[in-house]
Structures are given as C-alpha cells and as structure tokens.
Amino acid sequence: MNNVCIKLKDINLNYPSAPYNATTIKESFFHFIKRDKSIGIIKDVHALKNINLNINEGERVGIIGSNGAGKSTLLKLIAGIYPPASGQMEVNGNIQSLFELSLGFDLYATGRENIYYRSFLLGNTPKIVNENIENIINFADLGEFINYPIRTYSAGMMMRLAFAVSTTLNGDILLLDEAIGAGDAAFMVKAKKRINEMVEKSKILILVSHDMLTVKQICSRVIWLKNGEIFEDGKSEDVVKKYLDYVL
C-alpha cells in the first residue's frame, strides 16, 4: 500500500441553493402580493475555494477559523461525504471520522441493530462487526437498552452508542471534530482516554477545534481557514498566534 497521505488540488465545493430557495405555495403567494424586493434568490454557497493541500503520514494537523469558515466542510470532503465541485482529490489510507456520529441510525431499530447499520456505513464487513460487537456493547454500557429501539434513548445514550460504534476500529487517518460530546461525566472519562489512544495510533490526524491550547499541544501544523480559503498554513505556534491576534 502507498504511504498514507491526503492530496487536494484546486478543490472547490458548493452547497446547492435549491433547499434554501424552496418555498411553499402559501409563501410564494404572499411574496408575490407584497412584491417584497428584499427577498432575493439565494445563490449557491461556495463553501471551499481553491483548496491546495498536502498532508503526509505522521502529520498532526489542526484546522482553525471562525464559525462558517469551512472547517467541518473540509473534514467531510476528506471523509468522502461531500464531493468536490471541481479539482483533484487523492486520499490514501482508511479513514476514521469522529463527527456526524449518529449518521446511519434508524430510530425504530434497536441499539444492537444500529451497531450494524452504522458499522456498515463506515465500511466495515459483517465479519468485522460480529467480531467486535460485544466490545462495542460493553463500551456503550447501555444495559438492557441495547435491545430497545433507540427512539427510547436519551440524547446522551444515543451519543454513547454512536461513539462506541465509531471508535472501536482504528483507521489510518483520524478526522476529529472536538465539538463532539459523548454523554455523562463518567462516560466522558473513558471517551477521552479512547480518543487519546486513537490519536496515538493514527498515521494522520486532522483536528478541528476552537481550543487553541489543545491545538498547540496536539498539532505541529495548523491551517487557518477564512471564508472557505486557506488563509495561513504553517507551524502551530506561528499560525495560532496570528489567529489570536486577528480575533482578539
């Protein structure tokens, strides 16, 4: 297998405007009656603009920037959730993503059944899931609720199950959004320990965070996104200082 790496060249990504421009017949009627010129058509959102980025095996990269800068969008692009509108993308290595943890869950299926649904979405085979399902169940620690439909779960229980499924198997490339929450205080202790273990084992780490201290401690390289573009890319100390000088 080739060395684990991520290569993005001239990447652009747009969110289509159709969902935002959709209106009901009632809304369209009142807009017509009022002749409200302030109500315009929302254009496609150009979320990532001309992204050129190479990340090689062994790197720990932080992604920083204000809300709406494109940080989570970049993670989802690399994970293959969002396709680019243009440009070339090469990702060598198995990806493990810690965001959108409950993606693939069926509210009317049991916790046990959803372990399979989420695992298959992550690219795991039935054999791998069967070998690891007891570890997932034990880590989630939901007791008899593992056999209940997850629509009966609290938000914390749902997150615990999602976290357990998403972190049982390690990947080469770890995409981590620090905004993740994982249930109550007791569960957070072992969740943090597991995340630290995953960070150590990963061949590439990409961390999105607003915590500049954590970014400097974990990452040797930082990318500052601004309005969907790479504004700065360099050593963590240098880029974080420039960012803090800009926002404070």
C-alpha positions, 0 to 999 in steps of 0.5 A: 500500500502507498504511504498514507497521505491526503492530496487536494488540488484546486478543490472547490465545493458548493452547497446547492441553493435549491433547499434554501430557495424552496418555498411553499405555495402559501409563501410564494403567494404572499411574496408575490402580493407584497412584491417584497424586493428584499427577498432575493434568490439565494445563490449557491454557497461556495463553501471551499475555494481553491483548496491546495493541500498536502498532508503526509503520514505522521502529520498532526494537523489542526484546522482553525477559523471562525464559525462558517469558515469551512472547517467541518466542510473540509473534514467531510470532503476528506471523509468522502461525504461531500464531493468536490465541485471541481479539482483533484482529490487523492486520499490514501489510507482508511479513514476514521471520522469522529463527527456526524456520529449518529449518521446511519441510525434508524430510530425504530431499530434497536441499539444492537441493530444500529451497531450494524447499520452504522458499522456498515456505513463506515465500511466495515464487513459483517465479519468485522462487526460480529467480531467486535460487537460485544466490545462495542456493547460493553463500551456503550454500557447501555444495559438492557437498552441495547435491545430497545429501539433507540427512539427510547434513548436519551440524547446522551445514550444515543451519543454513547452508542454512536461513539462506541460504534465509531471508535472501536476500529482504528483507521489510518487517518483520524478526522476529529471534530472536538465539538463532539460530546459523548454523554455523562461525566463518567462516560466522558472519562473513558471517551477521552482516554479512547480518543487519546489512544486513537490519536496515538495510533493514527498515521494522520490526524486532522483536528478541528477545534476552537481550543487553541491550547489543545491545538498547540499541544496536539498539532505541529501544523495548523491551517487557518481557514477564512471564508472557505480559503486557506488563509495561513498554513504553517507551524502551530505556534506561528499560525495560532498566534496570528489567529489570536491576534486577528480575533482578539 
